[in-house]
């Protein structure tokens, strides 16, 4: 095949002069580690999602770890979650000495199937770790109903869901309000808002927030901001074993700028997703993602199901040959060497939907800088790749 007429990556962060100027501001301030920019970012993020508390950390994996610790997950406990997620989700459970218990995802989506949860509950179950996969909100209403019935804590892995919304008691509310006990976000470059890397925890419970702030900074009982601003000599103490999970002020300054641009970023992604859905509905066998009537995705990723008889790798290669980058469906932790046959997790029932999603779905390019013509080019490349793959060999 000749050189493709264009190159379309699967994702591209929205970064420019405003973010560069924000980083410059932090650098020239002389305070580059956790400090006033972090504090401002936390306040602005809490206000944006409607949360009482927001605590910034180094990434979403550390956020998940702190969230699980705060809700009481410890050695010997079990946490119900999905295998169908980035491996950080079960890893955070293992950091607590607990066991991930994997249940399947829904047949028509990529989120946890609430109908599978009750069968996974045991006397050792402490919490449910649900994932808003690819930015699409999961069915929190059903999950929380089960959690209350069995007195379980719920942590939201909202790594991909900054700017996503759910219809809650007749009103649209942003993911992270939070609706469960704690919600955790990622600011990796692959996400809708990026700080290079970084994370955030939101909660309505003051004691959880106090624990996050203590543990993220080695359990130092006097924050460095207080110590540096004091007119008296202060010696800090370390009452427990903590972690170095801090965000820097340089990252937070970038995050504040990104957060200010988020509504327009999400609006652009929703327009592109709507065009994808319109165009793909005309291709036999392609299953576009389904947005429930009670959910508004930020469309962090646009993941489509392929016809069952199509070869995923061949399709992806044919699209790459045309200059279009894709990614396979979301991974499954229980199939990875770290967990498969290790005894470090358990599965409940067959995870058929999870495995099928990994092997028969692909993520199409979606980023703000895409034009409508780019979307049409991607759809054409997919249609041509499908035609080639389904033509029987002579």
QUITA-V7915 format. One record per run of one state. SS is the DSSP state (hx for helix, st for strand, lp for the rest). FROM is the first residue (numbers start at 1). LEN is the number of residues. If there is no record, write none. Layout:
SS | FROM | LEN
SS | FROM | LEN
This chain:
lp | 1 | 7
st | 8 | 1
lp | 9 | 8
hx | 17 | 13
lp | 30 | 6
hx | 36 | 14
lp | 50 | 3
st | 53 | 5
lp | 58 | 2
hx | 60 | 11
lp | 71 | 7
st | 78 | 5
lp | 83 | 1
st | 84 | 1
lp | 85 | 3
hx | 88 | 8
lp | 96 | 3
st | 99 | 5
lp | 104 | 1
st | 105 | 1
lp | 106 | 6
st | 112 | 1
lp | 113 | 1
hx | 114 | 3
lp | 117 | 1
hx | 118 | 3
lp | 121 | 4
st | 125 | 7
lp | 132 | 1
hx | 133 | 3
lp | 136 | 4
hx | 140 | 10
lp | 150 | 3
st | 153 | 5
lp | 158 | 7
st | 165 | 4
lp | 169 | 2
st | 171 | 4
lp | 175 | 7
st | 182 | 5
lp | 187 | 1
st | 188 | 1
lp | 189 | 7
st | 196 | 1
lp | 197 | 2
st | 199 | 5
lp | 204 | 2
hx | 206 | 10
lp | 216 | 1
st | 217 | 1
lp | 218 | 2
st | 220 | 1
lp | 221 | 3
hx | 224 | 6
lp | 230 | 8
st | 238 | 1
lp | 239 | 5
st | 244 | 1
lp | 245 | 4
hx | 249 | 32
lp | 281 | 6
st | 287 | 1
lp | 288 | 7
st | 295 | 2
lp | 297 | 5
st | 302 | 4
lp | 306 | 6
hx | 312 | 10
lp | 322 | 2
st | 324 | 1
lp | 325 | 2
st | 327 | 2
lp | 329 | 3
st | 332 | 1
hx | 333 | 3
lp | 336 | 9
st | 345 | 3
lp | 348 | 4
hx | 352 | 9
st | 361 | 4
lp | 365 | 7
hx | 372 | 19
lp | 391 | 4
